[in-house]
Amino acid sequence: IAPDLKKAGRAVAFKYTFGNGNTGMHREVYCAAWIAMGRLVKSGKTFPELARVPENRMIATVRAALAMK
């Protein structure tokens, strides 16, 4: 999902929410979200903090979370 984070539109939204993502996983965005949010919470972020991430920082926040180990 990381290569397509900056993309927008119906086709990319459909690909990850209803279709198969880059890994071939059906509905890949939900798995990616669980991984990203889990890593962010584990790193000390709270749910209220995550709910207030400004739109212009969302891609960077998710990209950083997906890069965490």
Predicted model as a PDB file, atoms N, CA, C, CB and O in Angstrom, pLDDT in the B-factor column:
MODEL        1                                                                  
ATOM      1  N   ILE A   1       0.821  -1.202   0.000  1.00 89.00           N  
ATOM      2  CA  ILE A   1       0.000   0.000   0.000  1.00 89.00           C  
ATOM      3  C   ILE A   1       0.863   1.263   0.000  1.00 89.00           C  
ATOM      4  CB  ILE A   1      -0.933   0.000   1.209  1.00 89.00           C  
ATOM      5  O   ILE A   1       0.430   2.303  -0.496  1.00 89.00           O  
ATOM      6  N   ALA A   2       2.058   1.185   0.541  1.00 89.00           N  
ATOM      7  CA  ALA A   2       2.922   2.366   0.658  1.00 89.00           C  
ATOM      8  C   ALA A   2       3.160   3.083  -0.677  1.00 89.00           C  
ATOM      9  CB  ALA A   2       4.252   1.960   1.249  1.00 89.00           C  
ATOM     10  O   ALA A   2       3.138   4.314  -0.701  1.00 89.00           O  
ATOM     11  N   PRO A   3       3.387   2.365  -1.795  1.00 90.00           N  
ATOM     12  CA  PRO A   3       3.627   3.077  -3.051  1.00 90.00           C  
ATOM     13  C   PRO A   3       2.435   3.917  -3.525  1.00 90.00           C  
ATOM     14  CB  PRO A   3       3.989   2.088  -4.120  1.00 90.00           C  
ATOM     15  O   PRO A   3       2.608   4.827  -4.336  1.00 90.00           O  
ATOM     16  N   ASP A   4       1.255   3.628  -3.039  1.00 93.00           N  
ATOM     17  CA  ASP A   4       0.058   4.322  -3.508  1.00 93.00           C  
ATOM     18  C   ASP A   4      -0.532   5.294  -2.490  1.00 93.00           C  
ATOM     19  CB  ASP A   4      -0.982   3.318  -3.886  1.00 93.00           C  
ATOM     20  O   ASP A   4      -1.642   5.784  -2.693  1.00 93.00           O  
ATOM     21  N   LEU A   5       0.174   5.584  -1.408  1.00 91.00           N  
ATOM     22  CA  LEU A   5      -0.387   6.443  -0.365  1.00 91.00           C  
ATOM     23  C   LEU A   5      -0.758   7.834  -0.863  1.00 91.00           C  
ATOM     24  CB  LEU A   5       0.590   6.568   0.765  1.00 91.00           C  
ATOM     25  O   LEU A   5      -1.727   8.418  -0.376  1.00 91.00           O  
ATOM     26  N   LYS A   6      -0.023   8.371  -1.808  1.00 91.00           N  
ATOM     27  CA  LYS A   6      -0.313   9.728  -2.292  1.00 91.00           C  
ATOM     28  C   LYS A   6      -1.363   9.748  -3.404  1.00 91.00           C  
ATOM     29  CB  LYS A   6       0.964  10.379  -2.794  1.00 91.00           C  
ATOM     30  O   LYS A   6      -1.781  10.820  -3.844  1.00 91.00           O  
ATOM     31  N   LYS A   7      -1.782   8.590  -3.850  1.00 93.00           N  
ATOM     32  CA  LYS A   7      -2.777   8.540  -4.926  1.00 93.00           C  
ATOM     33  C   LYS A   7      -4.182   8.747  -4.358  1.00 93.00           C  
ATOM     34  CB  LYS A   7      -2.696   7.189  -5.684  1.00 93.00           C  
ATOM     35  O   LYS A   7      -4.451   8.463  -3.191  1.00 93.00           O  
ATOM     36  N   ALA A   8      -5.050   9.241  -5.203  1.00 91.00           N  
ATOM     37  CA  ALA A   8      -6.438   9.469  -4.802  1.00 91.00           C  
ATOM     38  C   ALA A   8      -7.351   9.058  -5.953  1.00 91.00           C  
ATOM     39  CB  ALA A   8      -6.675  10.964  -4.405  1.00 91.00           C  
ATOM     40  O   ALA A   8      -6.904   8.855  -7.082  1.00 91.00           O  
ATOM     41  N   GLY A   9      -8.611   8.944  -5.648  1.00 95.00           N  
ATOM     42  CA  GLY A   9      -9.592   8.661  -6.682  1.00 95.00           C  
ATOM     43  C   GLY A   9     -10.279   7.333  -6.483  1.00 95.00           C  
ATOM     44  O   GLY A   9      -9.894   6.511  -5.651  1.00 95.00           O  
ATOM     45  N   ARG A  10     -11.311   7.159  -7.279  1.00 95.00           N  
ATOM     46  CA  ARG A  10     -12.174   5.985  -7.156  1.00 95.00           C  
ATOM     47  C   ARG A  10     -11.422   4.678  -7.387  1.00 95.00           C  
ATOM     48  CB  ARG A  10     -13.322   6.087  -8.134  1.00 95.00           C  
ATOM     49  O   ARG A  10     -11.609   3.717  -6.640  1.00 95.00           O  
ATOM     50  N   ALA A  11     -10.574   4.633  -8.413  1.00 95.00           N  
ATOM     51  CA  ALA A  11      -9.886   3.379  -8.758  1.00 95.00           C  
ATOM     52  C   ALA A  11      -8.971   2.908  -7.633  1.00 95.00           C  
ATOM     53  CB  ALA A  11      -9.071   3.556 -10.043  1.00 95.00           C  
ATOM     54  O   ALA A  11      -8.982   1.730  -7.276  1.00 95.00           O  
ATOM     55  N   VAL A  12      -8.190   3.811  -7.080  1.00 94.00           N  
ATOM     56  CA  VAL A  12      -7.268   3.404  -6.015  1.00 94.00           C  
ATOM     57  C   VAL A  12      -8.041   3.068  -4.730  1.00 94.00           C  
ATOM     58  CB  VAL A  12      -6.231   4.524  -5.740  1.00 94.00           C  
ATOM     59  O   VAL A  12      -7.676   2.135  -4.014  1.00 94.00           O  
ATOM     60  N   ALA A  13      -9.091   3.815  -4.445  1.00 93.00           N  
ATOM     61  CA  ALA A  13      -9.903   3.514  -3.267  1.00 93.00           C  
ATOM     62  C   ALA A  13     -10.541   2.136  -3.394  1.00 93.00           C  
ATOM     63  CB  ALA A  13     -10.987   4.585  -3.069  1.00 93.00           C  
ATOM     64  O   ALA A  13     -10.540   1.356  -2.442  1.00 93.00           O  
ATOM     65  N   PHE A  14     -11.082   1.840  -4.564  1.00 95.00           N  
ATOM     66  CA  PHE A  14     -11.706   0.538  -4.792  1.00 95.00           C  
ATOM     67  C   PHE A  14     -10.682  -0.588  -4.680  1.00 95.00           C  
ATOM     68  CB  PHE A  14     -12.379   0.502  -6.169  1.00 95.00           C  
ATOM     69  O   PHE A  14     -10.956  -1.628  -4.082  1.00 95.00           O  
ATOM     70  N   LYS A  15      -9.502  -0.373  -5.257  1.00 95.00           N  
ATOM     71  CA  LYS A  15      -8.445  -1.394  -5.243  1.00 95.00           C  
ATOM     72  C   LYS A  15      -8.146  -1.865  -3.825  1.00 95.00           C  
ATOM     73  CB  LYS A  15      -7.165  -0.848  -5.890  1.00 95.00           C  
ATOM     74  O   LYS A  15      -8.021  -3.067  -3.586  1.00 95.00           O  
ATOM     75  N   TYR A  16      -8.032  -0.938  -2.887  1.00 95.00           N  
ATOM     76  CA  TYR A  16      -7.627  -1.303  -1.530  1.00 95.00           C  
ATOM     77  C   TYR A  16      -8.774  -1.613  -0.576  1.00 95.00           C  
ATOM     78  CB  TYR A  16      -6.818  -0.209  -0.958  1.00 95.00           C  
ATOM     79  O   TYR A  16      -8.584  -2.336   0.402  1.00 95.00           O  
ATOM     80  N   THR A  17      -9.960  -1.078  -0.846  1.00 95.00           N  
ATOM     81  CA  THR A  17     -11.067  -1.338   0.081  1.00 95.00           C  
ATOM     82  C   THR A  17     -11.963  -2.491  -0.336  1.00 95.00           C  
ATOM     83  CB  THR A  17     -11.897  -0.111   0.225  1.00 95.00           C  
ATOM     84  O   THR A  17     -12.573  -3.132   0.520  1.00 95.00           O  
ATOM     85  N   PHE A  18     -12.058  -2.772  -1.638  1.00 95.00           N  
ATOM     86  CA  PHE A  18     -12.919  -3.851  -2.103  1.00 95.00           C  
ATOM     87  C   PHE A  18     -12.194  -4.878  -2.963  1.00 95.00           C  
ATOM     88  CB  PHE A  18     -14.062  -3.282  -2.874  1.00 95.00           C  
ATOM     89  O   PHE A  18     -12.641  -6.016  -3.103  1.00 95.00           O  
ATOM     90  N   GLY A  19     -11.070  -4.460  -3.535  1.00 95.00           N  
ATOM     91  CA  GLY A  19     -10.336  -5.349  -4.439  1.00 95.00           C  
ATOM     92  C   GLY A  19      -9.092  -5.920  -3.777  1.00 95.00           C  
ATOM     93  O   GLY A  19      -8.996  -6.008  -2.553  1.00 95.00           O  
ATOM     94  N   ASN A  20      -8.148  -6.304  -4.616  1.00 96.00           N  
ATOM     95  CA  ASN A  20      -6.880  -6.836  -4.143  1.00 96.00           C  
ATOM     96  C   ASN A  20      -5.806  -5.771  -4.276  1.00 96.00           C  
ATOM     97  CB  ASN A  20      -6.487  -8.108  -4.923  1.00 96.00           C  
ATOM     98  O   ASN A  20      -5.631  -5.182  -5.342  1.00 96.00           O  
ATOM     99  N   GLY A  21      -5.087  -5.527  -3.187  1.00 94.00           N  
ATOM    100  CA  GLY A  21      -4.021  -4.529  -3.187  1.00 94.00           C  
ATOM    101  C   GLY A  21      -2.772  -5.042  -3.874  1.00 94.00           C  
ATOM    102  O   GLY A  21      -2.800  -6.069  -4.552  1.00 94.00           O  
ATOM    103  N   ASN A  22      -1.679  -4.324  -3.697  1.00 93.00           N  
ATOM    104  CA  ASN A  22      -0.416  -4.666  -4.353  1.00 93.00           C  
ATOM    105  C   ASN A  22       0.115  -6.038  -3.951  1.00 93.00           C  
ATOM    106  CB  ASN A  22       0.620  -3.620  -4.040  1.00 93.00           C  
ATOM    107  O   ASN A  22       0.815  -6.680  -4.734  1.00 93.00           O  
ATOM    108  N   THR A  23      -0.202  -6.489  -2.762  1.00 93.00           N  
ATOM    109  CA  THR A  23       0.281  -7.795  -2.303  1.00 93.00           C  
ATOM    110  C   THR A  23      -0.634  -8.930  -2.740  1.00 93.00           C  
ATOM    111  CB  THR A  23       0.415  -7.802  -0.790  1.00 93.00           C  
ATOM    112  O   THR A  23      -0.325 -10.105  -2.543  1.00 93.00           O  
ATOM    113  N   GLY A  24      -1.760  -8.564  -3.334  1.00 94.00           N  
ATOM    114  CA  GLY A  24      -2.746  -9.567  -3.718  1.00 94.00           C  
ATOM    115  C   GLY A  24      -3.751  -9.843  -2.610  1.00 94.00           C  
ATOM    116  O   GLY A  24      -4.660 -10.655  -2.780  1.00 94.00           O  
ATOM    117  N   MET A  25      -3.590  -9.166  -1.473  1.00 95.00           N  
ATOM    118  CA  MET A  25      -4.504  -9.348  -0.344  1.00 95.00           C  
ATOM    119  C   MET A  25      -5.820  -8.628  -0.621  1.00 95.00           C  
ATOM    120  CB  MET A  25      -3.869  -8.827   0.969  1.00 95.00           C  
ATOM    121  O   MET A  25      -5.831  -7.461  -1.013  1.00 95.00           O  
ATOM    122  N   HIS A  26      -6.909  -9.323  -0.416  1.00 96.00           N  
ATOM    123  CA  HIS A  26      -8.238  -8.738  -0.569  1.00 96.00           C  
ATOM    124  C   HIS A  26      -8.471  -7.735   0.552  1.00 96.00           C  
ATOM    125  CB  HIS A  26      -9.339  -9.837  -0.564  1.00 96.00           C  
ATOM    126  O   HIS A  26      -8.253  -8.046   1.723  1.00 96.00           O  
ATOM    127  N   ARG A  27      -8.911  -6.535   0.197  1.00 96.00           N  
ATOM    128  CA  ARG A  27      -9.205  -5.464   1.159  1.00 96.00           C  
ATOM    129  C   ARG A  27      -7.963  -5.109   1.991  1.00 96.00           C  
ATOM    130  CB  ARG A  27     -10.362  -5.886   2.092  1.00 96.00           C  
ATOM    131  O   ARG A  27      -8.026  -4.978   3.213  1.00 96.00           O  
ATOM    132  N   GLU A  28      -6.861  -4.962   1.302  1.00 95.00           N  
ATOM    133  CA  GLU A  28      -5.549  -4.741   1.915  1.00 95.00           C  
ATOM    134  C   GLU A  28      -5.483  -3.531   2.850  1.00 95.00           C  
ATOM    135  CB  GLU A  28      -4.528  -4.579   0.842  1.00 95.00           C  
ATOM    136  O   GLU A  28      -4.717  -3.542   3.814  1.00 95.00           O  
ATOM    137  N   VAL A  29      -6.261  -2.503   2.583  1.00 95.00           N  
ATOM    138  CA  VAL A  29      -6.189  -1.291   3.390  1.00 95.00           C  
ATOM    139  C   VAL A  29      -6.538  -1.557   4.852  1.00 95.00           C  
ATOM    140  CB  VAL A  29      -7.117  -0.234   2.822  1.00 95.00           C  
ATOM    141  O   VAL A  29      -5.996  -0.902   5.742  1.00 95.00           O  
ATOM    142  N   TYR A  30      -7.421  -2.494   5.110  1.00 95.00           N  
ATOM    143  CA  TYR A  30      -7.806  -2.772   6.492  1.00 95.00           C  
ATOM    144  C   TYR A  30      -6.656  -3.418   7.254  1.00 95.00           C  
ATOM    145  CB  TYR A  30      -9.044  -3.677   6.534  1.00 95.00           C  
ATOM    146  O   TYR A  30      -6.437  -3.100   8.423  1.00 95.00           O  
ATOM    147  N   CYS A  31      -5.937  -4.299   6.625  1.00 95.00           N  
ATOM    148  CA  CYS A  31      -4.765  -4.908   7.247  1.00 95.00           C  
ATOM    149  C   CYS A  31      -3.692  -3.846   7.497  1.00 95.00           C  
ATOM    150  CB  CYS A  31      -4.205  -6.046   6.359  1.00 95.00           C  
ATOM    151  O   CYS A  31      -3.101  -3.791   8.576  1.00 95.00           O  
ATOM    152  N   ALA A  32      -3.448  -3.012   6.498  1.00 94.00           N  
ATOM    153  CA  ALA A  32      -2.443  -1.952   6.632  1.00 94.00           C  
ATOM    154  C   ALA A  32      -2.804  -0.994   7.767  1.00 94.00           C  
ATOM    155  CB  ALA A  32      -2.303  -1.176   5.311  1.00 94.00           C  
ATOM    156  O   ALA A  32      -1.929  -0.546   8.507  1.00 94.00           O  
ATOM    157  N   ALA A  33      -4.085  -0.683   7.900  1.00 95.00           N  
ATOM    158  CA  ALA A  33      -4.521   0.215   8.968  1.00 95.00           C  
ATOM    159  C   ALA A  33      -4.302  -0.405  10.346  1.00 95.00           C  
ATOM    160  CB  ALA A  33      -5.994   0.572   8.787  1.00 95.00           C  
ATOM    161  O   ALA A  33      -3.857   0.279  11.269  1.00 95.00           O  
ATOM    162  N   TRP A  34      -4.611  -1.694  10.492  1.00 96.00           N  
ATOM    163  CA  TRP A  34      -4.372  -2.370  11.768  1.00 96.00           C  
ATOM    164  C   TRP A  34      -2.891  -2.344  12.124  1.00 96.00           C  
ATOM    165  CB  TRP A  34      -4.878  -3.822  11.713  1.00 96.00           C  
ATOM    166  O   TRP A  34      -2.526  -2.077  13.269  1.00 96.00           O  
ATOM    167  N   ILE A  35      -2.047  -2.617  11.150  1.00 95.00           N  
ATOM    168  CA  ILE A  35      -0.597  -2.613  11.387  1.00 95.00           C  
ATOM    169  C   ILE A  35      -0.122  -1.208  11.755  1.00 95.00           C  
ATOM    170  CB  ILE A  35       0.162  -3.125  10.137  1.00 95.00           C  
ATOM    171  O   ILE A  35       0.584  -1.028  12.747  1.00 95.00           O  
ATOM    172  N   ALA A  36      -0.510  -0.223  10.960  1.00 96.00           N  
ATOM    173  CA  ALA A  36      -0.064   1.151  11.207  1.00 96.00           C  
ATOM    174  C   ALA A  36      -0.543   1.656  12.569  1.00 96.00           C  
ATOM    175  CB  ALA A  36      -0.569   2.082  10.096  1.00 96.00           C  
ATOM    176  O   ALA A  36       0.250   2.190  13.344  1.00 96.00           O  
ATOM    177  N   MET A  37      -1.819   1.493  12.860  1.00 96.00           N  
ATOM    178  CA  MET A  37      -2.348   1.986  14.136  1.00 96.00           C  
ATOM    179  C   MET A  37      -1.728   1.244  15.314  1.00 96.00           C  
ATOM    180  CB  MET A  37      -3.874   1.843  14.173  1.00 96.00           C  
ATOM    181  O   MET A  37      -1.424   1.855  16.339  1.00 96.00           O  
ATOM    182  N   GLY A  38      -1.538  -0.059  15.179  1.00 97.00           N  
ATOM    183  CA  GLY A  38      -0.899  -0.826  16.247  1.00 97.00           C  
ATOM    184  C   GLY A  38       0.501  -0.333  16.542  1.00 97.00           C  
ATOM    185  O   GLY A  38       0.891  -0.213  17.704  1.00 97.00           O  
ATOM    186  N   ARG A  39       1.257  -0.049  15.499  1.00 97.00           N  
ATOM    187  CA  ARG A  39       2.622   0.443  15.688  1.00 97.00           C  
ATOM    188  C   ARG A  39       2.631   1.840  16.293  1.00 97.00           C  
ATOM    189  CB  ARG A  39       3.373   0.447  14.359  1.00 97.00           C  
ATOM    190  O   ARG A  39       3.476   2.145  17.134  1.00 97.00           O  
ATOM    191  N   LEU A  40       1.704   2.686  15.877  1.00 97.00           N  
ATOM    192  CA  LEU A  40       1.641   4.035  16.431  1.00 97.00           C  
ATOM    193  C   LEU A  40       1.264   4.003  17.911  1.00 97.00           C  
ATOM    194  CB  LEU A  40       0.635   4.885  15.648  1.00 97.00           C  
ATOM    195  O   LEU A  40       1.850   4.729  18.714  1.00 97.00           O  
ATOM    196  N   VAL A  41       0.300   3.176  18.273  1.00 97.00           N  
ATOM    197  CA  VAL A  41      -0.094   3.055  19.685  1.00 97.00           C  
ATOM    198  C   VAL A  41       1.062   2.469  20.497  1.00 97.00           C  
ATOM    199  CB  VAL A  41      -1.367   2.165  19.832  1.00 97.00           C  
ATOM    200  O   VAL A  41       1.353   2.941  21.596  1.00 97.00           O  
ATOM    201  N   LYS A  42       1.710   1.459  19.965  1.00 97.00           N  
ATOM    202  CA  LYS A  42       2.848   0.852  20.661  1.00 97.00           C  
ATOM    203  C   LYS A  42       3.986   1.856  20.878  1.00 97.00           C  
ATOM    204  CB  LYS A  42       3.364  -0.355  19.870  1.00 97.00           C  
ATOM    205  O   LYS A  42       4.723   1.765  21.860  1.00 97.00           O  
ATOM    206  N   SER A  43       4.120   2.811  19.959  1.00 96.00           N  
ATOM    207  CA  SER A  43       5.176   3.822  20.077  1.00 96.00           C  
ATOM    208  C   SER A  43       4.814   4.927  21.064  1.00 96.00           C  
ATOM    209  CB  SER A  43       5.467   4.431  18.718  1.00 96.00           C  
ATOM    210  O   SER A  43       5.632   5.806  21.337  1.00 96.00           O  
ATOM    211  N   GLY A  44       3.591   4.889  21.602  1.00 97.00           N  
ATOM    212  CA  GLY A  44       3.204   5.864  22.615  1.00 97.00           C  
ATOM    213  C   GLY A  44       2.113   6.837  22.208  1.00 97.00           C  
ATOM    214  O   GLY A  44       1.662   7.630  23.035  1.00 97.00           O  
ATOM    215  N   LYS A  45       1.682   6.797  20.967  1.00 97.00           N  
ATOM    216  CA  LYS A  45       0.605   7.686  20.538  1.00 97.00           C  
ATOM    217  C   LYS A  45      -0.714   7.220  21.144  1.00 97.00           C  
ATOM    218  CB  LYS A  45       0.508   7.733  18.990  1.00 97.00           C  
ATOM    219  O   LYS A  45      -0.948   6.022  21.298  1.00 97.00           O  
ATOM    220  N   THR A  46      -1.564   8.171  21.484  1.00 97.00           N  
ATOM    221  CA  THR A  46      -2.879   7.836  22.019  1.00 97.00           C  
ATOM    222  C   THR A  46      -3.910   7.932  20.903  1.00 97.00           C  
ATOM    223  CB  THR A  46      -3.257   8.771  23.200  1.00 97.00           C  
ATOM    224  O   THR A  46      -3.673   8.574  19.880  1.00 97.00           O  
ATOM    225  N   PHE A  47      -5.052   7.291  21.107  1.00 96.00           N  
ATOM    226  CA  PHE A  47      -6.111   7.377  20.103  1.00 96.00           C  
ATOM    227  C   PHE A  47      -6.589   8.822  19.898  1.00 96.00           C  
ATOM    228  CB  PHE A  47      -7.289   6.491  20.512  1.00 96.00           C  
ATOM    229  O   PHE A  47      -6.827   9.218  18.757  1.00 96.00           O  
ATOM    230  N   PRO A  48      -6.739   9.627  20.971  1.00 97.00           N  
ATOM    231  CA  PRO A  48      -7.110  11.028  20.740  1.00 97.00           C  
ATOM    232  C   PRO A  48      -6.063  11.779  19.901  1.00 97.00           C  
ATOM    233  CB  PRO A  48      -7.301  11.740  22.079  1.00 97.00           C  
ATOM    234  O   PRO A  48      -6.425  12.601  19.059  1.00 97.00           O  
ATOM    235  N   GLU A  49      -4.789  11.506  20.121  1.00 97.00           N  
ATOM    236  CA  GLU A  49      -3.743  12.144  19.308  1.00 97.00           C  
ATOM    237  C   GLU A  49      -3.872  11.720  17.844  1.00 97.00           C  
ATOM    238  CB  GLU A  49      -2.334  11.782  19.847  1.00 97.00           C  
ATOM    239  O   GLU A  49      -3.784  12.548  16.938  1.00 97.00           O  
ATOM    240  N   LEU A  50      -4.078  10.437  17.629  1.00 96.00           N  
ATOM    241  CA  LEU A  50      -4.190   9.930  16.263  1.00 96.00           C  
ATOM    242  C   LEU A  50      -5.427  10.472  15.563  1.00 96.00           C  
ATOM    243  CB  LEU A  50      -4.222   8.410  16.267  1.00 96.00           C  
ATOM    244  O   LEU A  50      -5.403  10.709  14.355  1.00 96.00           O  
ATOM    245  N   ALA A  51      -6.498  10.669  16.302  1.00 96.00           N  
ATOM    246  CA  ALA A  51      -7.727  11.203  15.714  1.00 96.00           C  
ATOM    247  C   ALA A  51      -7.564  12.653  15.272  1.00 96.00           C  
ATOM    248  CB  ALA A  51      -8.873  11.095  16.710  1.00 96.00           C  
ATOM    249  O   ALA A  51      -8.343  13.156  14.462  1.00 96.00           O  
ATOM    250  N   ARG A  52      -6.543  13.321  15.812  1.00 97.00           N  
ATOM    251  CA  ARG A  52      -6.341  14.737  15.503  1.00 97.00           C  
ATOM    252  C   ARG A  52      -5.157  14.991  14.566  1.00 97.00           C  
ATOM    253  CB  ARG A  52      -6.139  15.507  16.782  1.00 97.00           C  
ATOM    254  O   ARG A  52      -4.707  16.130  14.435  1.00 97.00           O  
ATOM    255  N   VAL A  53      -4.658  13.958  13.926  1.00 97.00           N  
ATOM    256  CA  VAL A  53      -3.584  14.163  12.952  1.00 97.00           C  
ATOM    257  C   VAL A  53      -4.158  15.005  11.805  1.00 97.00           C  
ATOM    258  CB  VAL A  53      -3.004  12.780  12.424  1.00 97.00           C  
ATOM    259  O   VAL A  53      -5.153  14.625  11.187  1.00 97.00           O  
ATOM    260  N   PRO A  54      -3.526  16.145  11.528  1.00 97.00           N  
ATOM    261  CA  PRO A  54      -4.046  16.984  10.444  1.00 97.00           C  
ATOM    262  C   PRO A  54      -3.971  16.257   9.095  1.00 97.00           C  
ATOM    263  CB  PRO A  54      -3.263  18.311  10.375  1.00 97.00           C  
ATOM    264  O   PRO A  54      -3.087  15.430   8.872  1.00 97.00           O  
ATOM    265  N   GLU A  55      -4.893  16.573   8.219  1.00 94.00           N  
ATOM    266  CA  GLU A  55      -4.946  15.908   6.919  1.00 94.00           C  
ATOM    267  C   GLU A  55      -3.614  15.996   6.176  1.00 94.00           C  
ATOM    268  CB  GLU A  55      -6.051  16.515   6.070  1.00 94.00           C  
ATOM    269  O   GLU A  55      -3.203  15.043   5.514  1.00 94.00           O  
ATOM    270  N   ASN A  56      -2.944  17.141   6.286  1.00 96.00           N  
ATOM    271  CA  ASN A  56      -1.687  17.305   5.562  1.00 96.00           C  
ATOM    272  C   ASN A  56      -0.530  16.504   6.170  1.00 96.00           C  
ATOM    273  CB  ASN A  56      -1.318  18.765   5.519  1.00 96.00           C  
ATOM    274  O   ASN A  56       0.565  16.489   5.608  1.00 96.00           O  
ATOM    275  N   ARG A  57      -0.757  15.839   7.308  1.00 96.00           N  
ATOM    276  CA  ARG A  57       0.267  15.009   7.945  1.00 96.00           C  
ATOM    277  C   ARG A  57      -0.087  13.522   7.928  1.00 96.00           C  
ATOM    278  CB  ARG A  57       0.481  15.462   9.375  1.00 96.00           C  
ATOM    279  O   ARG A  57       0.698  12.699   8.400  1.00 96.00           O  
ATOM    280  N   MET A  58      -1.248  13.168   7.397  1.00 94.00           N  
ATOM    281  CA  MET A  58      -1.706  11.776   7.442  1.00 94.00           C  
ATOM    282  C   MET A  58      -0.809  10.833   6.655  1.00 94.00           C  
ATOM    283  CB  MET A  58      -3.115  11.681   6.913  1.00 94.00           C  
ATOM    284  O   MET A  58      -0.445   9.768   7.153  1.00 94.00           O  
ATOM    285  N   ILE A  59      -0.450  11.205   5.447  1.00 94.00           N  
ATOM    286  CA  ILE A  59       0.374  10.314   4.630  1.00 94.00           C  
ATOM    287  C   ILE A  59       1.718  10.071   5.294  1.00 94.00           C  
ATOM    288  CB  ILE A  59       0.576  10.898   3.225  1.00 94.00           C  
ATOM    289  O   ILE A  59       2.176   8.931   5.370  1.00 94.00           O  
ATOM    290  N   ALA A  60       2.356  11.131   5.777  1.00 96.00           N  
ATOM    291  CA  ALA A  60       3.655  10.984   6.442  1.00 96.00           C  
ATOM    292  C   ALA A  60       3.533  10.137   7.703  1.00 96.00           C  
ATOM    293  CB  ALA A  60       4.240  12.361   6.789  1.00 96.00           C  
ATOM    294  O   ALA A  60       4.419   9.335   8.000  1.00 96.00           O  
ATOM    295  N   THR A  61       2.451  10.307   8.440  1.00 96.00           N  
ATOM    296  CA  THR A  61       2.243   9.540   9.678  1.00 96.00           C  
ATOM    297  C   THR A  61       2.068   8.055   9.369  1.00 96.00           C  
ATOM    298  CB  THR A  61       1.010  10.070  10.447  1.00 96.00           C  
ATOM    299  O   THR A  61       2.675   7.209  10.026  1.00 96.00           O  
ATOM    300  N   VAL A  62       1.254   7.739   8.386  1.00 95.00           N  
ATOM    301  CA  VAL A  62       1.032   6.336   8.017  1.00 95.00           C  
ATOM    302  C   VAL A  62       2.302   5.735   7.429  1.00 95.00           C  
ATOM    303  CB  VAL A  62      -0.132   6.214   7.008  1.00 95.00           C  
ATOM    304  O   VAL A  62       2.659   4.603   7.756  1.00 95.00           O  
ATOM    305  N   ARG A  63       2.984   6.474   6.570  1.00 94.00           N  
ATOM    306  CA  ARG A  63       4.231   5.977   5.971  1.00 94.00           C  
ATOM    307  C   ARG A  63       5.264   5.666   7.063  1.00 94.00           C  
ATOM    308  CB  ARG A  63       4.806   7.017   4.967  1.00 94.00           C  
ATOM    309  O   ARG A  63       5.933   4.634   7.012  1.00 94.00           O  
ATOM    310  N   ALA A  64       5.389   6.557   8.041  1.00 95.00           N  
ATOM    311  CA  ALA A  64       6.331   6.340   9.144  1.00 95.00           C  
ATOM    312  C   ALA A  64       5.938   5.108   9.962  1.00 95.00           C  
ATOM    313  CB  ALA A  64       6.389   7.585  10.054  1.00 95.00           C  
ATOM    314  O   ALA A  64       6.796   4.320  10.361  1.00 95.00           O  
ATOM    315  N   ALA A  65       4.649   4.950  10.205  1.00 96.00           N  
ATOM    316  CA  ALA A  65       4.170   3.798  10.978  1.00 96.00           C  
ATOM    317  C   ALA A  65       4.451   2.483  10.238  1.00 96.00           C  
ATOM    318  CB  ALA A  65       2.658   3.934  11.263  1.00 96.00           C  
ATOM    319  O   ALA A  65       4.851   1.494  10.853  1.00 96.00           O  
ATOM    320  N   LEU A  66       4.243   2.479   8.943  1.00 93.00           N  
ATOM    321  CA  LEU A  66       4.474   1.266   8.169  1.00 93.00           C  
ATOM    322  C   LEU A  66       5.963   0.928   8.101  1.00 93.00           C  
ATOM    323  CB  LEU A  66       3.905   1.420   6.759  1.00 93.00           C  
ATOM    324  O   LEU A  66       6.321  -0.232   7.898  1.00 93.00           O  
ATOM    325  N   ALA A  67       6.837   1.927   8.268  1.00 93.00           N  
ATOM    326  CA  ALA A  67       8.279   1.696   8.241  1.00 93.00           C  
ATOM    327  C   ALA A  67       8.813   1.245   9.600  1.00 93.00           C  
ATOM    328  CB  ALA A  67       8.998   2.960   7.797  1.00 93.00           C  
ATOM    329  O   ALA A  67       9.933   0.741   9.685  1.00 93.00           O  
ATOM    330  N   MET A  68       8.022   1.422  10.667  1.00 92.00           N  
ATOM    331  CA  MET A  68       8.452   1.006  12.020  1.00 92.00           C  
ATOM    332  C   MET A  68       8.583  -0.510  12.097  1.00 92.00           C  
ATOM    333  CB  MET A  68       7.449   1.507  13.094  1.00 92.00           C  
ATOM    334  O   MET A  68       7.898  -1.241  11.382  1.00 92.00           O  
ATOM    335  N   LYS A  69       9.445  -0.959  12.948  1.00 81.00           N  
ATOM    336  CA  LYS A  69       9.581  -2.404  13.212  1.00 81.00           C  
ATOM    337  C   LYS A  69       9.148  -2.721  14.614  1.00 81.00           C  
ATOM    338  CB  LYS A  69      11.025  -2.876  12.993  1.00 81.00           C  
ATOM    339  O   LYS A  69       9.189  -3.880  15.026  1.00 81.00           O  
TER     340      LYS A  69                                                      
ENDMDL                                                                          
END                                                                             
